Amino acid sequence: MKLNHPNIANVLDFHANATWQKSDGSSTLVACIILELVENGELFDYVATAGVGGPLPESIVRFYFR
């Protein structure tokens, strides 16, 4: 949260003990990270199309995780 760089999405908020309501009515504790909006596309779109044949290669996952 202390890092501020133009090429990194900033963390706006973090909740370590949020409650997620499941569709079956039960709930579970989860951690939530709220990031700023990043324009010009979504990483999900890339991952959804690049990983069609299976999981992404570790080298690509490491690149985006950093």
CHARMM internal coordinates of N, CA and C (Angstrom, degrees):
IC EDIT
DIST 1 N 1 CA 1.4423
DIST 1 CA 1 C 1.5273
ANGL 1 N 1 CA 1 C 111.13
DIST 1 C 2 N 1.3303
ANGL 1 CA 1 C 2 N 116.85
DIHE 1 N 1 CA 1 C 2 N -19.64
DIST 2 N 2 CA 1.4509
ANGL 1 C 2 N 2 CA 120.07
DIHE 1 CA 1 C 2 N 2 CA -179.02
DIST 2 CA 2 C 1.5241
ANGL 2 N 2 CA 2 C 112.52
DIHE 1 C 2 N 2 CA 2 C -86.30
DIST 2 C 3 N 1.3277
ANGL 2 CA 2 C 3 N 117.19
DIHE 2 N 2 CA 2 C 3 N -14.01
DIST 3 N 3 CA 1.4549
ANGL 2 C 3 N 3 CA 122.00
DIHE 2 CA 2 C 3 N 3 CA -178.45
DIST 3 CA 3 C 1.5183
ANGL 3 N 3 CA 3 C 110.45
DIHE 2 C 3 N 3 CA 3 C -78.07
DIST 3 C 4 N 1.3301
ANGL 3 CA 3 C 4 N 116.99
DIHE 3 N 3 CA 3 C 4 N 132.51
DIST 4 N 4 CA 1.4515
ANGL 3 C 4 N 4 CA 121.25
DIHE 3 CA 3 C 4 N 4 CA 178.63
DIST 4 CA 4 C 1.5239
ANGL 4 N 4 CA 4 C 108.07
DIHE 3 C 4 N 4 CA 4 C -134.61
DIST 4 C 5 N 1.3320
ANGL 4 CA 4 C 5 N 116.40
DIHE 4 N 4 CA 4 C 5 N 105.84
DIST 5 N 5 CA 1.4530
ANGL 4 C 5 N 5 CA 121.81
DIHE 4 CA 4 C 5 N 5 CA -177.91
DIST 5 CA 5 C 1.5219
ANGL 5 N 5 CA 5 C 108.42
DIHE 4 C 5 N 5 CA 5 C -141.79
DIST 5 C 6 N 1.3482
ANGL 5 CA 5 C 6 N 118.72
DIHE 5 N 5 CA 5 C 6 N 140.49
DIST 6 N 6 CA 1.4682
ANGL 5 C 6 N 6 CA 120.36
DIHE 5 CA 5 C 6 N 6 CA -176.41
DIST 6 CA 6 C 1.5265
ANGL 6 N 6 CA 6 C 114.23
DIHE 5 C 6 N 6 CA 6 C -65.20
DIST 6 C 7 N 1.3251
ANGL 6 CA 6 C 7 N 119.56
DIHE 6 N 6 CA 6 C 7 N -19.72
DIST 7 N 7 CA 1.4597
ANGL 6 C 7 N 7 CA 121.75
DIHE 6 CA 6 C 7 N 7 CA -178.66
DIST 7 CA 7 C 1.5253
ANGL 7 N 7 CA 7 C 113.39
DIHE 6 C 7 N 7 CA 7 C -100.17
DIST 7 C 8 N 1.3271
ANGL 7 CA 7 C 8 N 117.12
DIHE 7 N 7 CA 7 C 8 N 10.36
DIST 8 N 8 CA 1.4583
ANGL 7 C 8 N 8 CA 121.59
DIHE 7 CA 7 C 8 N 8 CA -179.26
DIST 8 CA 8 C 1.5254
ANGL 8 N 8 CA 8 C 108.73
DIHE 7 C 8 N 8 CA 8 C -127.17
DIST 8 C 9 N 1.3319
ANGL 8 CA 8 C 9 N 116.34
DIHE 8 N 8 CA 8 C 9 N 130.59
DIST 9 N 9 CA 1.4640
ANGL 8 C 9 N 9 CA 120.20
DIHE 8 CA 8 C 9 N 9 CA 176.41
DIST 9 CA 9 C 1.5186
ANGL 9 N 9 CA 9 C 108.62
DIHE 8 C 9 N 9 CA 9 C -66.49
DIST 9 C 10 N 1.3135
ANGL 9 CA 9 C 10 N 116.53
DIHE 9 N 9 CA 9 C 10 N 127.99
DIST 10 N 10 CA 1.4583
ANGL 9 C 10 N 10 CA 121.05
DIHE 9 CA 9 C 10 N 10 CA -178.20
DIST 10 CA 10 C 1.5235
ANGL 10 N 10 CA 10 C 111.35
DIHE 9 C 10 N 10 CA 10 C -79.07
DIST 10 C 11 N 1.3304
ANGL 10 CA 10 C 11 N 115.63
DIHE 10 N 10 CA 10 C 11 N 144.02
DIST 11 N 11 CA 1.4569
ANGL 10 C 11 N 11 CA 121.85
DIHE 10 CA 10 C 11 N 11 CA 174.53
DIST 11 CA 11 C 1.5217
ANGL 11 N 11 CA 11 C 106.77
DIHE 10 C 11 N 11 CA 11 C -82.06
DIST 11 C 12 N 1.3318
ANGL 11 CA 11 C 12 N 116.54
DIHE 11 N 11 CA 11 C 12 N 121.22
DIST 12 N 12 CA 1.4594
ANGL 11 C 12 N 12 CA 120.85
DIHE 11 CA 11 C 12 N 12 CA -179.86
DIST 12 CA 12 C 1.5194
ANGL 12 N 12 CA 12 C 112.21
DIHE 11 C 12 N 12 CA 12 C -89.19
DIST 12 C 13 N 1.3284
ANGL 12 CA 12 C 13 N 115.85
DIHE 12 N 12 CA 12 C 13 N -34.77
DIST 13 N 13 CA 1.4623
ANGL 12 C 13 N 13 CA 119.67
DIHE 12 CA 12 C 13 N 13 CA -178.88
DIST 13 CA 13 C 1.5200
ANGL 13 N 13 CA 13 C 109.27
DIHE 12 C 13 N 13 CA 13 C -159.35
DIST 13 C 14 N 1.3094
ANGL 13 CA 13 C 14 N 116.79
DIHE 13 N 13 CA 13 C 14 N 158.65
DIST 14 N 14 CA 1.4597
ANGL 13 C 14 N 14 CA 122.46
DIHE 13 CA 13 C 14 N 14 CA 179.51
DIST 14 CA 14 C 1.5193
ANGL 14 N 14 CA 14 C 108.49
DIHE 13 C 14 N 14 CA 14 C -142.55
DIST 14 C 15 N 1.3215
ANGL 14 CA 14 C 15 N 116.91
DIHE 14 N 14 CA 14 C 15 N 130.46
DIST 15 N 15 CA 1.4673
ANGL 14 C 15 N 15 CA 122.35
DIHE 14 CA 14 C 15 N 15 CA 177.64
DIST 15 CA 15 C 1.5204
ANGL 15 N 15 CA 15 C 107.50
DIHE 14 C 15 N 15 CA 15 C -123.90
DIST 15 C 16 N 1.3322
ANGL 15 CA 15 C 16 N 116.30
DIHE 15 N 15 CA 15 C 16 N 112.40
DIST 16 N 16 CA 1.4613
ANGL 15 C 16 N 16 CA 120.62
DIHE 15 CA 15 C 16 N 16 CA -176.56
DIST 16 CA 16 C 1.5246
ANGL 16 N 16 CA 16 C 112.67
DIHE 15 C 16 N 16 CA 16 C -78.08
DIST 16 C 17 N 1.3141
ANGL 16 CA 16 C 17 N 118.42
DIHE 16 N 16 CA 16 C 17 N -27.57
DIST 17 N 17 CA 1.4697
ANGL 16 C 17 N 17 CA 120.93
DIHE 16 CA 16 C 17 N 17 CA -175.57
DIST 17 CA 17 C 1.5230
ANGL 17 N 17 CA 17 C 111.26
DIHE 16 C 17 N 17 CA 17 C -127.30
DIST 17 C 18 N 1.3132
ANGL 17 CA 17 C 18 N 117.13
DIHE 17 N 17 CA 17 C 18 N 56.01
DIST 18 N 18 CA 1.4596
ANGL 17 C 18 N 18 CA 121.15
DIHE 17 CA 17 C 18 N 18 CA 175.67
DIST 18 CA 18 C 1.5237
ANGL 18 N 18 CA 18 C 109.05
DIHE 17 C 18 N 18 CA 18 C -81.37
DIST 18 C 19 N 1.3204
ANGL 18 CA 18 C 19 N 117.25
DIHE 18 N 18 CA 18 C 19 N 157.24
DIST 19 N 19 CA 1.4625
ANGL 18 C 19 N 19 CA 121.83
DIHE 18 CA 18 C 19 N 19 CA 178.64
DIST 19 CA 19 C 1.5124
ANGL 19 N 19 CA 19 C 109.43
DIHE 18 C 19 N 19 CA 19 C -108.16
DIST 19 C 20 N 1.3269
ANGL 19 CA 19 C 20 N 116.26
DIHE 19 N 19 CA 19 C 20 N 130.49
DIST 20 N 20 CA 1.4715
ANGL 19 C 20 N 20 CA 122.41
DIHE 19 CA 19 C 20 N 20 CA 178.73
DIST 20 CA 20 C 1.5167
ANGL 20 N 20 CA 20 C 107.99
DIHE 19 C 20 N 20 CA 20 C -109.06
DIST 20 C 21 N 1.3390
ANGL 20 CA 20 C 21 N 116.05
DIHE 20 N 20 CA 20 C 21 N 124.02
DIST 21 N 21 CA 1.4586
ANGL 20 C 21 N 21 CA 121.52
DIHE 20 CA 20 C 21 N 21 CA 178.38
DIST 21 CA 21 C 1.5190
ANGL 21 N 21 CA 21 C 109.22
DIHE 20 C 21 N 21 CA 21 C -87.93
DIST 21 C 22 N 1.3193
ANGL 21 CA 21 C 22 N 117.79
DIHE 21 N 21 CA 21 C 22 N 117.42
DIST 22 N 22 CA 1.4594
ANGL 21 C 22 N 22 CA 122.64
DIHE 21 CA 21 C 22 N 22 CA -179.74
DIST 22 CA 22 C 1.5217
ANGL 22 N 22 CA 22 C 110.39
DIHE 21 C 22 N 22 CA 22 C -80.91
DIST 22 C 23 N 1.3268
ANGL 22 CA 22 C 23 N 116.39
DIHE 22 N 22 CA 22 C 23 N 162.49
DIST 23 N 23 CA 1.4648
ANGL 22 C 23 N 23 CA 121.14
DIHE 22 CA 22 C 23 N 23 CA -178.30
DIST 23 CA 23 C 1.5324
ANGL 23 N 23 CA 23 C 112.63
DIHE 22 C 23 N 23 CA 23 C -66.21
DIST 23 C 24 N 1.3397
ANGL 23 CA 23 C 24 N 117.44
DIHE 23 N 23 CA 23 C 24 N -22.17
DIST 24 N 24 CA 1.4685
ANGL 23 C 24 N 24 CA 119.62
DIHE 23 CA 23 C 24 N 24 CA 179.06
DIST 24 CA 24 C 1.5288
ANGL 24 N 24 CA 24 C 112.56
DIHE 23 C 24 N 24 CA 24 C -85.72
DIST 24 C 25 N 1.3447
ANGL 24 CA 24 C 25 N 117.14
DIHE 24 N 24 CA 24 C 25 N 3.42
DIST 25 N 25 CA 1.4573
ANGL 24 C 25 N 25 CA 121.60
DIHE 24 CA 24 C 25 N 25 CA 177.74
DIST 25 CA 25 C 1.5124
ANGL 25 N 25 CA 25 C 114.34
DIHE 24 C 25 N 25 CA 25 C 96.44
DIST 25 C 26 N 1.3270
ANGL 25 CA 25 C 26 N 117.82
DIHE 25 N 25 CA 25 C 26 N -15.66
DIST 26 N 26 CA 1.4658
ANGL 25 C 26 N 26 CA 120.13
DIHE 25 CA 25 C 26 N 26 CA 177.89
DIST 26 CA 26 C 1.5248
ANGL 26 N 26 CA 26 C 109.33
DIHE 25 C 26 N 26 CA 26 C -80.86
DIST 26 C 27 N 1.3147
ANGL 26 CA 26 C 27 N 115.74
DIHE 26 N 26 CA 26 C 27 N 166.77
DIST 27 N 27 CA 1.4645
ANGL 26 C 27 N 27 CA 119.65
DIHE 26 CA 26 C 27 N 27 CA 179.16
DIST 27 CA 27 C 1.5212
ANGL 27 N 27 CA 27 C 109.44
DIHE 26 C 27 N 27 CA 27 C -132.40
DIST 27 C 28 N 1.3176
ANGL 27 CA 27 C 28 N 115.25
DIHE 27 N 27 CA 27 C 28 N 159.96
DIST 28 N 28 CA 1.4569
ANGL 27 C 28 N 28 CA 121.53
DIHE 27 CA 27 C 28 N 28 CA 179.52
DIST 28 CA 28 C 1.5209
ANGL 28 N 28 CA 28 C 109.48
DIHE 27 C 28 N 28 CA 28 C -144.76
DIST 28 C 29 N 1.3265
ANGL 28 CA 28 C 29 N 116.05
DIHE 28 N 28 CA 28 C 29 N 153.09
DIST 29 N 29 CA 1.4606
ANGL 28 C 29 N 29 CA 120.29
DIHE 28 CA 28 C 29 N 29 CA 177.39
DIST 29 CA 29 C 1.5266
ANGL 29 N 29 CA 29 C 109.84
DIHE 28 C 29 N 29 CA 29 C -80.65
DIST 29 C 30 N 1.3128
ANGL 29 CA 29 C 30 N 116.54
DIHE 29 N 29 CA 29 C 30 N 136.71
DIST 30 N 30 CA 1.4558
ANGL 29 C 30 N 30 CA 122.63
DIHE 29 CA 29 C 30 N 30 CA 178.66
DIST 30 CA 30 C 1.5155
ANGL 30 N 30 CA 30 C 109.43
DIHE 29 C 30 N 30 CA 30 C -137.34
DIST 30 C 31 N 1.3220
ANGL 30 CA 30 C 31 N 116.54
DIHE 30 N 30 CA 30 C 31 N 163.79
DIST 31 N 31 CA 1.4609
ANGL 30 C 31 N 31 CA 122.46
DIHE 30 CA 30 C 31 N 31 CA 171.78
DIST 31 CA 31 C 1.5228
ANGL 31 N 31 CA 31 C 107.20
DIHE 30 C 31 N 31 CA 31 C -105.19
DIST 31 C 32 N 1.3156
ANGL 31 CA 31 C 32 N 117.41
DIHE 31 N 31 CA 31 C 32 N 135.60
DIST 32 N 32 CA 1.4644
ANGL 31 C 32 N 32 CA 122.12
DIHE 31 CA 31 C 32 N 32 CA -179.15
DIST 32 CA 32 C 1.5213
ANGL 32 N 32 CA 32 C 109.50
DIHE 31 C 32 N 32 CA 32 C -121.10
DIST 32 C 33 N 1.3235
ANGL 32 CA 32 C 33 N 116.00
DIHE 32 N 32 CA 32 C 33 N 133.31
DIST 33 N 33 CA 1.4587
ANGL 32 C 33 N 33 CA 122.28
DIHE 32 CA 32 C 33 N 33 CA 174.54
DIST 33 CA 33 C 1.5179
ANGL 33 N 33 CA 33 C 106.83
DIHE 32 C 33 N 33 CA 33 C -115.87
DIST 33 C 34 N 1.3300
ANGL 33 CA 33 C 34 N 117.26
DIHE 33 N 33 CA 33 C 34 N 121.79
DIST 34 N 34 CA 1.4542
ANGL 33 C 34 N 34 CA 121.98
DIHE 33 CA 33 C 34 N 34 CA 179.31
DIST 34 CA 34 C 1.5253
ANGL 34 N 34 CA 34 C 107.99
DIHE 33 C 34 N 34 CA 34 C -101.37
DIST 34 C 35 N 1.3567
ANGL 34 CA 34 C 35 N 115.64
DIHE 34 N 34 CA 34 C 35 N 116.99
DIST 35 N 35 CA 1.4564
ANGL 34 C 35 N 35 CA 122.06
DIHE 34 CA 34 C 35 N 35 CA -178.15
DIST 35 CA 35 C 1.5221
ANGL 35 N 35 CA 35 C 110.32
DIHE 34 C 35 N 35 CA 35 C -104.69
DIST 35 C 36 N 1.3222
ANGL 35 CA 35 C 36 N 116.21
DIHE 35 N 35 CA 35 C 36 N 158.15
DIST 36 N 36 CA 1.4557
ANGL 35 C 36 N 36 CA 120.22
DIHE 35 CA 35 C 36 N 36 CA 175.75
DIST 36 CA 36 C 1.5251
ANGL 36 N 36 CA 36 C 109.97
DIHE 35 C 36 N 36 CA 36 C -69.80
DIST 36 C 37 N 1.3238
ANGL 36 CA 36 C 37 N 116.85
DIHE 36 N 36 CA 36 C 37 N 159.26
DIST 37 N 37 CA 1.4523
ANGL 36 C 37 N 37 CA 122.31
DIHE 36 CA 36 C 37 N 37 CA 178.22
DIST 37 CA 37 C 1.5233
ANGL 37 N 37 CA 37 C 109.10
DIHE 36 C 37 N 37 CA 37 C -71.50
DIST 37 C 38 N 1.3271
ANGL 37 CA 37 C 38 N 116.34
DIHE 37 N 37 CA 37 C 38 N 130.37
DIST 38 N 38 CA 1.4552
ANGL 37 C 38 N 38 CA 121.91
DIHE 37 CA 37 C 38 N 38 CA 176.86
DIST 38 CA 38 C 1.5228
ANGL 38 N 38 CA 38 C 107.22
DIHE 37 C 38 N 38 CA 38 C -111.42
DIST 38 C 39 N 1.3054
ANGL 38 CA 38 C 39 N 117.49
DIHE 38 N 38 CA 38 C 39 N 121.11
DIST 39 N 39 CA 1.4583
ANGL 38 C 39 N 39 CA 121.85
DIHE 38 CA 38 C 39 N 39 CA -175.82
DIST 39 CA 39 C 1.5266
ANGL 39 N 39 CA 39 C 111.66
DIHE 38 C 39 N 39 CA 39 C -84.46
DIST 39 C 40 N 1.3266
ANGL 39 CA 39 C 40 N 116.55
DIHE 39 N 39 CA 39 C 40 N 173.91
DIST 40 N 40 CA 1.4697
ANGL 39 C 40 N 40 CA 124.85
DIHE 39 CA 39 C 40 N 40 CA 177.30
DIST 40 CA 40 C 1.5205
ANGL 40 N 40 CA 40 C 113.13
DIHE 39 C 40 N 40 CA 40 C 72.73
DIST 40 C 41 N 1.3069
ANGL 40 CA 40 C 41 N 117.54
DIHE 40 N 40 CA 40 C 41 N 42.25
DIST 41 N 41 CA 1.4531
ANGL 40 C 41 N 41 CA 120.61
DIHE 40 CA 40 C 41 N 41 CA 175.29
DIST 41 CA 41 C 1.5080
ANGL 41 N 41 CA 41 C 112.66
DIHE 40 C 41 N 41 CA 41 C 106.38
DIST 41 C 42 N 1.3202
ANGL 41 CA 41 C 42 N 114.19
DIHE 41 N 41 CA 41 C 42 N 171.49
DIST 42 N 42 CA 1.4538
ANGL 41 C 42 N 42 CA 120.62
DIHE 41 CA 41 C 42 N 42 CA -179.09
DIST 42 CA 42 C 1.5181
ANGL 42 N 42 CA 42 C 110.29
DIHE 41 C 42 N 42 CA 42 C -123.30
DIST 42 C 43 N 1.3040
ANGL 42 CA 42 C 43 N 116.05
DIHE 42 N 42 CA 42 C 43 N 144.22
DIST 43 N 43 CA 1.4541
ANGL 42 C 43 N 43 CA 121.33
DIHE 42 CA 42 C 43 N 43 CA 175.57
DIST 43 CA 43 C 1.5268
ANGL 43 N 43 CA 43 C 109.68
DIHE 42 C 43 N 43 CA 43 C -62.77
DIST 43 C 44 N 1.3427
ANGL 43 CA 43 C 44 N 117.37
DIHE 43 N 43 CA 43 C 44 N -33.67
DIST 44 N 44 CA 1.4614
ANGL 43 C 44 N 44 CA 120.78
DIHE 43 CA 43 C 44 N 44 CA 179.57
DIST 44 CA 44 C 1.5262
ANGL 44 N 44 CA 44 C 111.28
DIHE 43 C 44 N 44 CA 44 C -57.77
DIST 44 C 45 N 1.3376
ANGL 44 CA 44 C 45 N 117.70
DIHE 44 N 44 CA 44 C 45 N -41.30
DIST 45 N 45 CA 1.4702
ANGL 44 C 45 N 45 CA 120.81
DIHE 44 CA 44 C 45 N 45 CA 179.84
DIST 45 CA 45 C 1.5221
ANGL 45 N 45 CA 45 C 110.91
DIHE 44 C 45 N 45 CA 45 C -59.02
DIST 45 C 46 N 1.3233
ANGL 45 CA 45 C 46 N 116.47
DIHE 45 N 45 CA 45 C 46 N -42.03
DIST 46 N 46 CA 1.4678
ANGL 45 C 46 N 46 CA 120.43
DIHE 45 CA 45 C 46 N 46 CA 178.56
DIST 46 CA 46 C 1.5214
ANGL 46 N 46 CA 46 C 110.81
DIHE 45 C 46 N 46 CA 46 C -66.02
DIST 46 C 47 N 1.3327
ANGL 46 CA 46 C 47 N 116.89
DIHE 46 N 46 CA 46 C 47 N -47.57
DIST 47 N 47 CA 1.4639
ANGL 46 C 47 N 47 CA 121.08
DIHE 46 CA 46 C 47 N 47 CA -177.37
DIST 47 CA 47 C 1.5255
ANGL 47 N 47 CA 47 C 110.49
DIHE 46 C 47 N 47 CA 47 C -63.74
DIST 47 C 48 N 1.3343
ANGL 47 CA 47 C 48 N 116.72
DIHE 47 N 47 CA 47 C 48 N -39.51
DIST 48 N 48 CA 1.4695
ANGL 47 C 48 N 48 CA 120.35
DIHE 47 CA 47 C 48 N 48 CA -178.24
DIST 48 CA 48 C 1.5207
ANGL 48 N 48 CA 48 C 111.61
DIHE 47 C 48 N 48 CA 48 C -64.90
DIST 48 C 49 N 1.3309
ANGL 48 CA 48 C 49 N 117.95
DIHE 48 N 48 CA 48 C 49 N -36.52
DIST 49 N 49 CA 1.4638
ANGL 48 C 49 N 49 CA 120.12
DIHE 48 CA 48 C 49 N 49 CA -178.66
DIST 49 CA 49 C 1.5216
ANGL 49 N 49 CA 49 C 112.17
DIHE 48 C 49 N 49 CA 49 C -88.98
DIST 49 C 50 N 1.3190
ANGL 49 CA 49 C 50 N 118.47
DIHE 49 N 49 CA 49 C 50 N -34.48
DIST 50 N 50 CA 1.4680
ANGL 49 C 50 N 50 CA 121.12
DIHE 49 CA 49 C 50 N 50 CA -178.35
DIST 50 CA 50 C 1.5188
ANGL 50 N 50 CA 50 C 111.68
DIHE 49 C 50 N 50 CA 50 C -74.38
DIST 50 C 51 N 1.3228
ANGL 50 CA 50 C 51 N 117.53
DIHE 50 N 50 CA 50 C 51 N -28.61
DIST 51 N 51 CA 1.4544
ANGL 50 C 51 N 51 CA 120.62
DIHE 50 CA 50 C 51 N 51 CA -176.89
DIST 51 CA 51 C 1.5120
ANGL 51 N 51 CA 51 C 113.81
DIHE 50 C 51 N 51 CA 51 C -97.90
DIST 51 C 52 N 1.3404
ANGL 51 CA 51 C 52 N 118.29
DIHE 51 N 51 CA 51 C 52 N 21.69
DIST 52 N 52 CA 1.4671
ANGL 51 C 52 N 52 CA 121.42
DIHE 51 CA 51 C 52 N 52 CA -177.18
DIST 52 CA 52 C 1.5191
ANGL 52 N 52 CA 52 C 111.72
DIHE 51 C 52 N 52 CA 52 C -61.37
DIST 52 C 53 N 1.3134
ANGL 52 CA 52 C 53 N 118.15
DIHE 52 N 52 CA 52 C 53 N -38.20
DIST 53 N 53 CA 1.4653
ANGL 52 C 53 N 53 CA 121.09
DIHE 52 CA 52 C 53 N 53 CA -177.89
DIST 53 CA 53 C 1.5118
ANGL 53 N 53 CA 53 C 113.37
DIHE 52 C 53 N 53 CA 53 C -84.02
DIST 53 C 54 N 1.3179
ANGL 53 CA 53 C 54 N 118.08
DIHE 53 N 53 CA 53 C 54 N 6.39
DIST 54 N 54 CA 1.4555
ANGL 53 C 54 N 54 CA 121.82
DIHE 53 CA 53 C 54 N 54 CA -178.43
DIST 54 CA 54 C 1.5138
ANGL 54 N 54 CA 54 C 109.44
DIHE 53 C 54 N 54 CA 54 C 140.10
DIST 54 C 55 N 1.3021
ANGL 54 CA 54 C 55 N 117.57
DIHE 54 N 54 CA 54 C 55 N -165.83
DIST 55 N 55 CA 1.4655
ANGL 54 C 55 N 55 CA 120.08
DIHE 54 CA 54 C 55 N 55 CA -178.46
DIST 55 CA 55 C 1.5310
ANGL 55 N 55 CA 55 C 111.61
DIHE 54 C 55 N 55 CA 55 C -67.60
DIST 55 C 56 N 1.3243
ANGL 55 CA 55 C 56 N 115.10
DIHE 55 N 55 CA 55 C 56 N 154.77
DIST 56 N 56 CA 1.4672
ANGL 55 C 56 N 56 CA 119.94
DIHE 55 CA 55 C 56 N 56 CA 176.64
DIST 56 CA 56 C 1.5204
ANGL 56 N 56 CA 56 C 109.69
DIHE 55 C 56 N 56 CA 56 C -69.97
DIST 56 C 57 N 1.3366
ANGL 56 CA 56 C 57 N 116.90
DIHE 56 N 56 CA 56 C 57 N 150.41
DIST 57 N 57 CA 1.4705
ANGL 56 C 57 N 57 CA 119.46
DIHE 56 CA 56 C 57 N 57 CA 175.74
DIST 57 CA 57 C 1.5316
ANGL 57 N 57 CA 57 C 110.70
DIHE 56 C 57 N 57 CA 57 C -61.54
DIST 57 C 58 N 1.3163
ANGL 57 CA 57 C 58 N 116.16
DIHE 57 N 57 CA 57 C 58 N 147.78
DIST 58 N 58 CA 1.4614
ANGL 57 C 58 N 58 CA 121.03
DIHE 57 CA 57 C 58 N 58 CA -177.55
DIST 58 CA 58 C 1.5246
ANGL 58 N 58 CA 58 C 111.74
DIHE 57 C 58 N 58 CA 58 C -56.90
DIST 58 C 59 N 1.3278
ANGL 58 CA 58 C 59 N 119.03
DIHE 58 N 58 CA 58 C 59 N -36.35
DIST 59 N 59 CA 1.4632
ANGL 58 C 59 N 59 CA 121.45
DIHE 58 CA 58 C 59 N 59 CA -178.67
DIST 59 CA 59 C 1.5271
ANGL 59 N 59 CA 59 C 111.26
DIHE 58 C 59 N 59 CA 59 C -62.11
DIST 59 C 60 N 1.3346
ANGL 59 CA 59 C 60 N 117.60
DIHE 59 N 59 CA 59 C 60 N -38.47
DIST 60 N 60 CA 1.4708
ANGL 59 C 60 N 60 CA 120.84
DIHE 59 CA 59 C 60 N 60 CA 178.90
DIST 60 CA 60 C 1.5218
ANGL 60 N 60 CA 60 C 110.41
DIHE 59 C 60 N 60 CA 60 C -72.33
DIST 60 C 61 N 1.3249
ANGL 60 CA 60 C 61 N 116.84
DIHE 60 N 60 CA 60 C 61 N -40.93
DIST 61 N 61 CA 1.4599
ANGL 60 C 61 N 61 CA 120.26
DIHE 60 CA 60 C 61 N 61 CA 178.65
DIST 61 CA 61 C 1.5235
ANGL 61 N 61 CA 61 C 110.53
DIHE 60 C 61 N 61 CA 61 C -61.47
DIST 61 C 62 N 1.3150
ANGL 61 CA 61 C 62 N 117.07
DIHE 61 N 61 CA 61 C 62 N -43.72
DIST 62 N 62 CA 1.4728
ANGL 61 C 62 N 62 CA 120.80
DIHE 61 CA 61 C 62 N 62 CA 178.66
DIST 62 CA 62 C 1.5216
ANGL 62 N 62 CA 62 C 111.30
DIHE 61 C 62 N 62 CA 62 C -62.26
DIST 62 C 63 N 1.3308
ANGL 62 CA 62 C 63 N 117.60
DIHE 62 N 62 CA 62 C 63 N -39.47
DIST 63 N 63 CA 1.4530
ANGL 62 C 63 N 63 CA 121.55
DIHE 62 CA 62 C 63 N 63 CA 179.90
DIST 63 CA 63 C 1.5338
ANGL 63 N 63 CA 63 C 110.90
DIHE 62 C 63 N 63 CA 63 C -60.08
DIST 63 C 64 N 1.3140
ANGL 63 CA 63 C 64 N 117.14
DIHE 63 N 63 CA 63 C 64 N -48.43
DIST 64 N 64 CA 1.4558
ANGL 63 C 64 N 64 CA 120.42
DIHE 63 CA 63 C 64 N 64 CA -178.53
DIST 64 CA 64 C 1.5232
ANGL 64 N 64 CA 64 C 113.47
DIHE 63 C 64 N 64 CA 64 C -75.34
DIST 64 C 65 N 1.3224
ANGL 64 CA 64 C 65 N 117.39
DIHE 64 N 64 CA 64 C 65 N -29.53
DIST 65 N 65 CA 1.4552
ANGL 64 C 65 N 65 CA 119.96
DIHE 64 CA 64 C 65 N 65 CA 178.15
DIST 65 CA 65 C 1.5201
ANGL 65 N 65 CA 65 C 111.21
DIHE 64 C 65 N 65 CA 65 C -66.92
DIST 65 C 66 N 1.3267
ANGL 65 CA 65 C 66 N 116.12
DIHE 65 N 65 CA 65 C 66 N -35.63
DIST 66 N 66 CA 1.4637
ANGL 65 C 66 N 66 CA 119.72
DIHE 65 CA 65 C 66 N 66 CA 179.20
DIST 66 CA 66 C 1.4975
ANGL 66 N 66 CA 66 C 109.18
DIHE 65 C 66 N 66 CA 66 C -64.67
END
COOR INIT
IC SEED 1 N 1 CA 1 C
IC BUILD
